[in-house]
Amino acid sequence: MKNIFISALTLIVFVVNTGTAHAQLNLEAELNQLEAYIAQRDSLAPDVSAVDVAWHLDHSLKMIIGIYSVLKASDPLSYSSSFKPVRTLVFTTGRMPRGVGKAPKSVLPPENIRTEDIMGQLEVARSLLPAFSQLDKKKHFNHYVFGVLNVKRSARFVKIHTRHHLRIVRDILKKSGV
């Protein structure tokens, strides 16, 4: 039984970590959902999240833009891969636990989040989607929990992270009766 489990886990890790040389960041559906929630930007449900919908929208967009910027500036020659069990679990399930991570200052929304700023970031994020596939596959960024992520893993992280915040937004809206 143990050997079957190890074989299955190995297969999952192989499937998650293989594929085309360049990452394709297909986030159009998620960006459309983010945009659709702008109208409910002020909705809040403290038992779901301490911050409102606008915070989650702004943070998600800052993450997409920020990760692309770090990837673009990275040196592919300094990339080195390592095994991170937590990353394997999150990337395999496609889900992040709530309330565990802490956003770096660079992707924290300002105290006063303007709708125009969200719209501007949305436009920038959309323009970057095809640019991810143009990056050298060894461009990378260092995540404080998941370790060094190459372009492909970064694209996977961006998708998981964006979906994580979309789930929170849906729960806020459901709980607040919107």
NORDABEL-V997405 format. One record per residue. N is the residue number from 1. PSI is psi in whole degrees, -180 to 180 (* if undefined). NEAR is the number of other ideal C-beta (glycine too) atoms within 10 Angstrom. Layout:
BEGIN
n = (N/N)
psi = (PSI/PSI)
near = (NEAR/NEAR)
END
This chain:
BEGIN
n = (1/2/3/4/5/6/7/8/9/10/11/12/13/14/15/16/17/18/19/20/21/22/23/24/25/26/27/28/29/30/31/32/33/34/35/36/37/38/39/40/41/42/43/44/45/46/47/48/49/50/51/52/53/54/55/56/57/58/59/60/61/62/63/64/65/66/67/68/69/70/71/72/73/74/75/76/77/78/79/80/81/82/83/84/85/86/87/88/89/90/91/92/93/94/95/96/97/98/99/100/101/102/103/104/105/106/107/108/109/110/111/112/113/114/115/116/117/118/119/120/121/122/123/124/125/126/127/128/129/130/131/132/133/134/135/136/137/138/139/140/141/142/143/144/145/146/147/148/149/150/151/152/153/154/155/156/157/158/159/160/161/162/163/164/165/166/167/168/169/170/171/172/173/174/175/176/177/178)
psi = (-42/-41/-37/-43/-47/-41/-43/-44/-41/-43/-44/-47/-42/-46/-43/-36/4/172/-156/161/-35/145/138/117/96/92/13/-44/-41/-41/-36/-39/-44/-46/-40/-27/-5/-37/-25/25/-30/0/141/139/92/-26/-10/-48/143/-11/161/177/-42/-39/-47/-39/-50/-46/-45/-44/-41/-37/-48/-50/-43/-44/-41/-44/-43/-43/-49/-37/-11/158/112/-25/-20/6/134/136/152/158/128/108/-39/-42/-45/-43/-50/-43/-30/-44/-25/17/144/142/149/146/11/-45/159/122/134/153/-35/-20/16/135/156/168/-40/106/118/140/-39/-37/-40/-46/-41/-43/-36/-43/-44/-46/-43/-39/-23/-18/-51/-23/-27/-40/-12/-11/148/138/-16/6/151/166/152/113/139/-19/-44/-5/-159/124/122/-176/-45/-47/-35/-42/-41/-44/-45/-43/-47/-44/-45/-45/-36/-48/-31/-39/-41/-44/-46/-40/-37/-48/-38/-46/-34/0/18/*)
near = (5/6/7/8/9/10/10/10/13/10/10/15/15/9/10/16/17/8/11/9/9/14/22/14/24/12/22/10/11/19/18/11/17/25/15/10/21/14/11/17/18/11/19/16/19/11/9/18/19/10/16/21/27/23/22/23/27/26/18/30/26/20/20/27/17/15/23/25/13/17/24/16/9/21/10/14/7/9/16/9/13/8/9/17/8/10/21/16/14/20/21/14/11/12/13/17/10/12/8/7/13/9/13/12/6/10/17/13/21/10/5/7/19/12/13/8/17/21/13/12/19/21/13/13/23/16/11/19/18/10/12/24/16/9/22/17/15/16/21/24/21/10/19/8/12/20/16/18/25/23/29/22/22/25/24/22/20/26/18/16/22/24/18/19/23/18/14/20/27/14/15/24/16/12/15/17/7/13)
END
